[in-house]
Amino acid sequence: MRVLAACSLGGSGHLNPLRPLLRAAERQGHETLVAGPPALGDLVIAAGHRFAACGEPAEADVAPIRERLPVAPAAEASRLANRELFGRMATEAMLPGMARVFDEWCPELVLRDPCEYASAVVAHGAGIATHQVGISVADGESASISIAAPALERFRPGLADELRASPYLTQFPASLDPSPFPRTRRYHGDGGFAPGRRPARGRDRPRLYVSFGTVLGHMTIAADVYRTALLALTQLDADVLFTVGRQFDPADLGPLPPHVRVERWVEQTEVLGDVDAVVCHGGSGTLFGAIGAGVPVVVVPLFADQFENGRRVARAGAGLVVERPGPPDGGRSVVGADDAPRIAQAIDAVLGDARYRFAAGQIGDEMAATPSAGELISELVQGGGGS
């Protein structure tokens, strides 16, 4: 079977949820192809997958939206991202190339990033089985369809309803992520460590993994956010691995504390099995990757779904959230140097209280008990791509 993975703007956070299913399909002998914006090509090829470049909006059009996301009121930010950026601009740019992929490669099963709509326009029109692969919490993704609907209906009338009815595949746990999609399937990938398989550490100092994802590096606030995190880490008695993404030059951070190592990129699944806590912005990939490995988190949200993601994990007792109160107009404020002591206190609390690790381990066990990506792919293929 020919399995197409369709991915929109957003970098590794949008690609990584597709990868366990792609790897499973390849192990079972199926042909796979990733279609997405040209900027995604290096990531896809580095991950070992074939890539077909479609289109992408001009950077001059994307940049003003990206800069507005961390400070706009939540409703405005959601409209800018879901309707304008993903629903209208990215779909317009992707659609001609995506149509060519369908014509020339003839996929039989489509796995799509929920923010990537061009494949849905083509696949639903051709009657090809299409599955949404969750990159965020399900009710947020359902709401995103409603917000994007005015733009989507211009490409294909009835598309929003078709998306709500299509199968929804997610690695996120039911206890934190109840789904409004009627055809929801949960699964787990093959990377990292399930809580019951974590190796013994045998060391005196805790280890932290700090990451604010790949999108932040494109924003003008990036340096200030990274320096705030470094201030919080300076006095901690811990060994720290800090990643800043491929767009940001670590040299711009200046001198580093001796216990902090900064890299542009690491493979997350290679480090989560050997850290004691994760500090992140609450992006779903890093956050649920950590929890899935039984690692507690400190969340410093910046934009998009990160605020709600962090609050859900905190309510479950698997971590803490450090937010900055927004201005009176309903906008949001980005963390700054004066928030560093609160971030440091949250890290100390998570490292010092075993209840956070226990709660993360319980959620990780729940995630590990779902079918594997390979089992799910087998079912989809046996069903002819349906569910």
N, C-alpha and C positions, 0 to 999 in steps of 0.2 A: 504494500500500500504506500502511496505517496502522501506524506504528512507535511503540511505547510504550517510553520509558525510565523504569525504576523505580529510585528512589534512596532510601536509608534515611538515618538520622541520620549526622552526620559532616561536613556542610558541603561546601565546594568540593573537598576531597580525594576525596569519593565521587562528586561530580557531574562533575568535570572529565574523567575518563576516558571518560565517555559523550558528551561534547560533540563530538569530531571525527566520530563516527559519526552523531550527530544532524545536524550541519551537512552532512555528505555526503548523507544521506537527503533533506534539504530541497533541496539543489542539484539532486537528481535528480527533484524534483517530488513526493516522498512527503509525506504528512501526518505530523506528529510531535507528541508530547505527553509531557511529563515529569510523572510522578506521584510524590509524596513527602510528607514531613512538612511542616506549614505553615511551620515555620521556614526551610525551603529556598526558599520562594516568591520572595523578593526576589532571591536569587542567580540563579534560573532566569530570571526575567523580565528582569533586567539583562543576561543572556547572550542575550536575544532569542528565547527559546523559550516556548511555551504551557505553562501549569502547572495541574495538578489537585491540590488539597490533599487528602490522606488524613487520617491521624491521627498522633499522636506521644505517647509517654509523658509523664507530668507531670514537670516540672523537679525537683520534690521527690524523685522516685524516681530520676531519672537522676544528679543531682548527687553522691550518695554513691558511686556506682560510678565516675564520672569522676574524683573526687578520689582514689580508691584506686588507679587504674591506674598512676600513676608510681612508686608505692612498694611495691606488692604483689609477692610472688614471681611469676615468669613464669607458672607454671601457674595460680595463682589469678587473675591479671589476665586471662589468656586465657579462663578459664571465665566470669568476670564480664562480659567484653565480648561474647564470642561466643554463650554460651548464655543468660545472663540478659538482657543489654541488647538485642542484636540478635535472638537466636533466640526469646526469649519476649516481652519487654516491647514491643519495636518492632513485632514481627509482630502481636501482639494489637491494638495501637493502629492499625496500618495496614490490617488486613484488611477491615473493613467498607467503608472508602472505596475500597480497591483493587477490591473486588468491584463497586462501583458504576461505577467507571471501565470495567471490562470489560463490564458490562451495557450502559452507555450509549454508549461510544465504540467498542467492538468492535475492539480491536487485532488485527492479523494477524501481527505480529512483536514480540517483547518482548526488549529489551536491559536486563539488570538488573545493578545494583551487587551483587556477591556477598554483601554484608551485608543486602540487602533480600530478605526471604523471602516476604512476602505475595503478590507477583506470581507467584512460583513456585507457591505453593499453588493459586492460581486458574488460572494458565495450564496447568500440568501436568494439572490435573483436566479442563480443557476441550480438551486436545490442541493448544494453540497453541504454535508454535515459540518457544522461549525460549533465550537465550544469556547466559551470564555474561560480564561485561566486567571484566577484572581491575583491581583497585585496589592490589594488593600482589603479592608473589611467589607463584607458583602453588602450591608445596608448602605454604606457610603457609595459603593459602585452602582447599586440600584438607583440611588438618588442622582448620581452623575449622569445616568442615561436620561432621566427626566430633565435635568438641566441642559443637556446637550440636544434634546429632542428638536427644538426649533431649527437648529442647524442640520441635524440628521435627516429630517423629513424632506429637506430640499434635495437630498441625494437619492432618497428612495422612500416614498410614502409608506408608512407602516413599519419602518425599520426599527423604531424605538420599541414597539410591541414585540417584534420578532426577537430583539436582543433580550428582553425580559424573559421570554419563553425559552430561550436556548439554554442548553446544559451549561452549568457553572461548576468549574473544577477549582478546588482551593486546598491549600496546605494548612490553612489556619484552623484553630481548634473551635469546636462548636461551643464550648463553654464561654469563650470570649467573643465569638463571631457568629451569632445566630443569623441564618441566611433567609432573605425574603424570596430568593429564587426558587421556584418550585422543583427544579431538577438539579439540585446541588449534590456534588460528589466530593468527598474529602479524601486526601491521599497524603503520603509523605515521600520526600525525595530520598536520595541515597547518599547524601553528603553529611559530614559532621558526625556528632556522637549523640546517640540517644542517652538519656540520663543514666540508665542502668549500665551503660558501656563506657562510662567516662574513665580515663586512665588515672591512676594514682599520681599525685603531684610531687610530694616529697620535697617541698621547698619552704623556705622561711618567709619570703616576701610574696604578697599577692601579685597577680598579673592582671592588667587591664587591657582591653581592646577598645579604642576610641575611634569612632567613624561618624562623619556627618554626611555620608553618601557621596554621590558623584555630581549631582546637580548644583550643589552649593558652590562648587569651584567656579561655576560660570557667573556667579553673582558678585556684585561689588561689595557685599557685606562679608564675603568669605574670610578675608584676613582678620577682621575684627572678631568674628565668631571663633576662629581657630585660636587667636591670641587669648580670648577669654577662657577657652578651655585649658590652654597651657597655664594660665594663671592659677586655675583651680587645681591643676595637677602638680604644681611646683613643690608644694610642701608635703605631698602624699608619700608615704613609705611604701612604694609599689613600683614594679617594673611595667612600663607603659609602651604599647605599640599604638601609634597614632597614624591613621591614613587620611590624606587630604584630597585624593582624586587626581586624575591625570591632567586636569586643567590648571591646577595650582602648583606653583613652584615652591617646594619646601624651603628654599633659601630665603624666601621673602619673610619667613617667620623670625629670622635672626637667631641668636644663640639659644640653644635648647638646654633644659635641665638634663643632667647626666643620666637620669633614669628614664628618659623619654626618647624613644626611637621613632622617627617620622618617615613614612613611606608614602609614595603616591598611591600604590595599589597592592593589596594582597588578596588571595583567594580566601574568602571568609570562612568557608568550611574547613580550611586548614588550620585556623587559629582558634575557633570556638571551642574545640575539645580540650584546650589547655589554658583557659583564662578563668578568672574568678568573678569577673563582672564586665559588663559592656556599657560604655557611655556612648549614646547615639542621639540623633535628632528625632527618632521615632518613626523613620521610614519603615514600611512593613517588612522589607527584606531583611534588614539588620535586626529589627526588633524581634520578629517572630523566629528568625534564624537563631538568635540567642536563646530565646525561651525554649525553642525546640531542642536545643542542646542542654537544657537545664541550667542556663546561666542567667542570673538576675541582672537587671538593667537600671541605669539612670538615664532618663529621657529628658533632653533639652530641645523641645519642639521649636521649629522655625516656620513651617508653612504646610499647606495642603492637609493631608490626613494625619499628620504627625501628632497633633494635639489630642485627637480622639484616641488614636492608637495608644499613646502613653497613658491616658487616663484609664483605659480598660485594663492594661497590665497592672497599673498601680492599684486599682480596685481589687484585683485578684491577689494582691500581696506579693507580686513577683518583682517589684521595683518601685522606684520613686520618680516623680516628674518635677522638674524645675522650670516654671513658667514665669514670664515677666508680665505684670498687668499691662493691658493695652490702654491707649489714650481714650478720653471721653467720647470720641466720635465713633467708637466701636472698632477701630482699627487695631492692629497688633504692634507690639514693640519687640524688637530683636534684642536678645540678651547682650549685655555689655560687661565691662570690667567689674562693675560693682556687683554683678551677680556671681562672680567667681567664688566667693566664700560659701554661698548657698550650694553651688554645684559640688564643691569640695566636701561640705557637710553631708550631702546626699550620698556621695561615693563612700565616705567613711561609714555611714549608716548601713548601706547595703552590704559592704564587706564585713561589717562587724556583727550582723544579726543573721543567724542561720535560717531564720524563718523565710527570708527572701529567696534563698537558694532552694529551700524545701518547696515553696509555692511554685517556683519556676520548674522544678523537677516534676511536680505533679502535672503541670500543663504539658511539659515535654513528653511525659509518659502517654498522655491522652493523644498527642499528635503522632507518636510512634506507633500507636495501636491501630491507626487507619491503614487501608490497603496501600501497598507500595505503588510508585509510579509505573513500574512494570506490569503489575496486576491490572491497574487501571487501563493502560494502553492495550493490553490483551483484550479486555472487555470491549473497549471502543472498536477495536479492529474486528473482533468477532461479530459485533453488532453492525458492521458496515459503516462505522463512524457514528452511529446513533447512541442513545443511552437508555 
